[in-house]
Amino acid sequence: MTPNDITYTILLILSLVIGPLIRKCGKYRLWCSAVVGFLMFFFVAGQAVWHSLLTSFVFILTFLIFPARFLHYVTVIWCFGYLGFFRTCHYFGFAQATPVANIVQLLLTLRLIGASFEINDTWRINGQLQSCDLRPEDKYKLKLLKKYKCVEPSPLTIISYAYCFIGLFTGPYYK
């Protein structure tokens, strides 16, 4: 095993151990999981953490500026564009990122793009619900979709979602 493989394995095991402890945080569980994830990433990636912070904060700006109708388009362009820069930034005088930082940046990109599509879906479902010519069964289905699928995040919940230790290094998609 290479040192990077050992580091990655330790992070995965640490994530498993921390999980039951985070459950005991009660109403602060959301923030505890985000802080733990950020600290784990910071200790492994060091200064490369600024790439993920920039990606997250620009996503939040686009979330605040662009309407939900176009958010997913802008997010795909921004996140994949920045991921391309991130993977080639050593050609521009920046330090080359570690493999673990590379993994986290890719997974963060996928998380934020997924979140933008969920925000767009919420906008679309809300628009369909406002339509007057819906059949009752269609309206019922849309209400169920709204109840179980729709999200209306705040900038703080986006940050907590981006850095939650669950999936930060493995990438499961969760809501």
C-alpha positions, 0 to 999 in steps of 0.5 A, spaced: 500 500 500 502 506 498 502 512 503 496 515 500 492 508 500 494 508 508 491 515 509 485 514 505 483 507 509 485 511 515 480 516 513 474 511 512 475 507 518 475 514 522 469 516 519 466 509 521 468 510 528 465 517 528 458 516 526 455 513 532 459 519 536 455 524 531 449 521 532 449 523 540 450 531 538 442 531 537 440 538 534 447 540 532 448 533 528 448 537 522 453 542 524 458 537 527 458 532 521 460 538 517 465 541 522 468 534 522 468 533 515 472 539 514 477 538 519 478 531 516 479 534 509 483 540 512 488 535 516 489 531 510 489 536 504 492 542 508 492 548 503 489 545 498 482 545 502 482 552 499 480 549 492 474 546 495 472 552 499 472 556 493 468 551 489 463 551 495 462 559 496 462 560 488 456 555 488 453 559 494 453 565 490 450 562 484 445 559 488 443 566 491 444 570 484 441 565 479 434 563 478 433 556 480 431 555 473 438 556 470 442 554 476 443 547 474 446 549 468 451 554 471 453 549 476 455 544 471 459 549 467 462 552 474 464 546 478 466 542 472 470 548 469 473 549 476 475 541 477 479 541 470 483 547 473 484 544 479 487 538 476 491 542 472 493 548 477 500 545 478 501 548 470 499 555 473 504 555 479 500 552 484 502 546 488 499 539 485 494 537 489 494 530 493 490 524 491 485 525 497 484 532 495 483 530 488 478 525 490 474 530 495 474 535 490 471 530 485 466 528 490 464 535 492 463 537 484 458 531 484 455 533 490 454 540 488 451 539 481 446 534 484 444 539 489 443 544 483 439 539 480 434 538 486 433 545 487 431 545 480 426 540 481 423 543 487 422 549 482 419 545 477 415 541 481 412 548 485 411 551 478 407 545 476 403 545 482 401 552 481 398 550 474 390 550 474 389 545 469 391 539 473 387 533 474 386 531 482 391 524 481 396 529 478 396 534 483 396 528 489 403 525 485 406 532 485 404 534 492 408 527 494 414 529 490 414 536 494 413 532 500 419 527 499 423 530 494 423 537 494 429 541 498 429 549 499 436 549 502 440 555 505 447 557 504 449 554 511 445 548 509 449 547 503 456 548 506 454 543 511 452 538 506 458 540 502 463 538 508 459 533 511 464 527 513 459 522 511 461 521 503 466 526 503 471 521 501 467 515 498 461 519 495 454 516 497 449 521 494 444 523 500 439 528 501 
